[in-house]
Amino acid sequence: MTASVKILTTSTIDSSPAILIVSPNGHKTLINCGEGCQRSFLESTDRVRSVNQVCLTHIGYTATGGLPGMILTSADSAQASANAFEEKQSVGDRDRNRDGNNKGIVGTLKIIGPVGLKSYVHSLRFFMRRDRFPLTCHEGDYHSESKAGDGLNSRNGKGKGKKRKLAGEDANDDCADASKDLGLFGITSIPMNKNVRTFYGVEETSICSYLFTTTPIAGKFQIQKARELGIPPGPLFSILKAGKSVSFSHSTSGEQVCVEPEQVLEGGSDGVAVAVIYCPDVDVLSQFCNSHVCDKLDRYKNKYECADQGGQVKMELMVHYTPKEVFDSDLYQAWIREFGVLVKHMTLHPLPTNTFAGKNEEMDGSPFRSAVLGAMQRSLIQSNIYPNPIPMATEVANGVNDEGSVSDLSVFHARPGLEYIIVPLSKQGLDPNTVKGDGDRWHGVSEADRETIRVETEKCMAISEAGKILDNSKAKGCTTESESAGCLIFTGTGSAIPCKHRNVTGIFVGMNDDNGMLLDIGEGTLGQLIRSWRSTYSGDDKCAYIRRSILGIKAAWISHPHADHHLGIVRLLSQRNSILLENGATANNSDPLVLMSSSNVLRFLDEYSKVDPTIYGGYIPVDNRDTLPELPQNMELTAMLTRKLGITRCVSVPVSHCYQSYGVVLDGTSFGRLVYSGDCRPSDNLVRVGQGADLLIHEATFENGMEEEAVLKMHSTVSEALSIAKRMDAKACILTHFSQRYPRIAPLHEEDSLLSFPVAFAFDFMKVTPANISVASKLTPALRMLYPQDAEGAEEEREHLSETKKKAQEILSTPGVFANVKCE
């Protein structure tokens, strides 16, 4: 098998660099898991479940923003596999597996990172718990030896290793394997320190770079040479391939012959090393240049331009996760030259701080290609309500320099999907099948992509249907709001399970003065919002506009402590603080965000800030329990919300979902009274407190007919959500938080299709104003044409829903099923 370095994602508006180190035995090490990382796996040939361990360069949203979600997905996937396996076992075997040494363990994950990793993982207990999927954490100095075999023809190997077991086949064996240093590569961490600026001064944090090494690698076996030496075919061939000498009696002369592996092996290596260098600034660079601080790399320095390093492990590739200005500096160039001109260099430059533009953004755009292309298609229906998140190609990509011209070294720029082969040695280098040409791509979308989208949308008659709807002059006038008008931008409309087509929950509520607040902040919320702002703003200085817009987010309200509703808060606080500090803000005038949430989320953030000080002083915590409808109005909070946003009332309404789950009623928005359900079963309390709402945004996780699953998961169906709107006397309703794996619109019951108020189905990047919400509702038939019931994936979706419904019915038929339910 092939060992390689794969680029999963690069630095764009909505993604951060993530790298896969793949061993010959198939084991994968993920370097960093920023926001949206597990969602980006859905666009690649690799899968989240295939990751065996994670290495983190730092604690922050660009490295850990997606890690909790990935852990939950991996754990739930392992649990599902174990459940399926247990269903096939006899009762006796099942009991023995649960009571034996494995104690019900279904899998595990190793995480390696800087000092502070254990505290970070410990802080996650406030909103996630998977007892059957334990984590093994190593922080600071770490070293594991490379292992021979497991698919590699090694000089010192023991042959091929065992095939990896699937979850549930033998949980004890899986746990034993996972507790060791799996795979071919040895791993050595290189801990360092980085200074972080906060409102209260400079804080020192820990960071890590990594060194991955192989065992000695045997050359290619030359069978013709073996025959000429008279070596009998069979076991002796295998011994020589493993790098060991053999003795045998020559078949003709009868003499005893000794053959060394070098006589029949060609190529070979004493080992290969790959370095992942995290160097965010010149202060860290000075530590790399100091051999007393960074002696782990010194052995690989080779100032001689010679391929033969005489028994040394060879540095083949250095991956540089560092700003372009640091990489281009004379000091950095001098340092990497010390490793010799034969070393290859791959650059992973982050976007320049708070600029929201850069080479990877302009070339490759969002890694969530399916979602972006879907949004582009909807924009052909009505471009103000469904904006195109990719701007037209009207300018050169910022004139970014080609990294290869910096020096005489071999330097190439990382692109998503790019793969550098490490083993076999005969194929070492860039895989030509993964090298992308720039072509006519702009933000990852070509003119051919645009034409395909246009043709497909016209073919399904969606454009003509939308034209008929919009032919009404009144409807046309309702879709031309000014940029300063209040609006809703949906940054995520999917449920907890990662999906190609929908991000997890997030809603931006914009006021008439350009300020706004967020209702739930799922992972990737800010990235989606910035992409929306950047593509729809018609002014010249997009960067300044986006910076003002981020600072204009004055408040956030989080419905409950499930990860898919709040993990995006870390990036919002960190990036908001960064902009404020650049603007000269101090602790006395930092304009903190008003953060209303459950106590569990607030406790998580308090502990998290101790290992990531970039969120220090960035928010004013407000427990949702202090804004309950039966309590006297919190005058201090009301005064802040009125001053910052014009909101005159904010009430959190307890609903049925998990511990500390709420809906919210807001008075004074640009829509008037706005009610948001969060995740919940139909709620009488929400109906009572939100009576007469001008707009209700309600979750509709399940389609009609999935009532049993909705009860079991504590969610609502489409019809149940609309019944709440009717009982609330809402003037309009938008449905969101859909569980489908494919982008389609759930059918309505006949009585629900004749409602007297507008009903719209939310999509990612959808932008709704008070004036166009009725048009959005009328466009539903045109949108249905984009996603017909017989479309690709629809049958699979129906089978999935049918199986889910069957399982839910079986569970609900058990007496007392909710008696022992524990809220997470």
Buried (B, 14 or more C-beta within 10 A) or exposed (E): BBBBBBBBBBBBBBBBBBBBBBBBBBBBBBBBBBBBBBBBBBBBEBEBBBBBBBBBBBBBBBBBBBBBBBBBBBBBBBBEBBEEBBEEEEEEEBEEBEEEEBBBBBBBBBBBBBBBBBBBBEBBEBBBEBEBBBBEBBBBEBEBEBBBBBBBBBBEBEEBBEEBEBBBEBBEEBBEBBEEBBBBBBBBBBBBBBEBBBBEEEBEBBBBBBBBBBBBBBBBBBEEBBEEBBBBEEEBBEBBBBBBEBEBEEEEEEEEBEBEBEBBBEBBBBBBBBBBBBBBEEEBBEBBBEEEBBEBBEEBBBEEEEEEBEEEBBBBBBBBBBBBEBBBBEEBBEBBBBBBBBBBBBBBBBBBEBEBBBBBBBBBBBBBBBBBBBBBBBBBBBEBBBBBBBBEBEEEBEEBEEBEEBBEBBBBBBBBBBBBBBBBBEEBEBBEEBEEEEEEBBBBBEEEBBEEBBEBBEEBEBBEBBEEBBEEEEBEEBBEBEEEBBBBBBBBBBBBBBBBBBBBBBBBBBBBEBBBBBBBBBBBBBBBBBBBBBBBBEEEEBEEBBBBBBBBBBBBBBBBBBBBBBBBBBBBBBBBBBBBBEEEBEEEEBEBBBBBBBBBBBBBBEBBBBBBBBBBBBBBBBBBEEBBBEEEEBEEBBEBBBEBBBBEBBBBBBBEBBEBBBBBBBBBBBBBBBBBBBBBBBBEBBBEBBBEBBBBBBBBBBBBBBBBBBBBBBBBBBBBBBBBBBBBEBBBBBBBBBBBBBBBBBBBEEEBEEBEBBBBBBBBBBBBBBBBBBBBBBBBEBBBBBBEEEBEBBEEBEEBBEEBBEEBEEEBEEEEEEEEEEEB
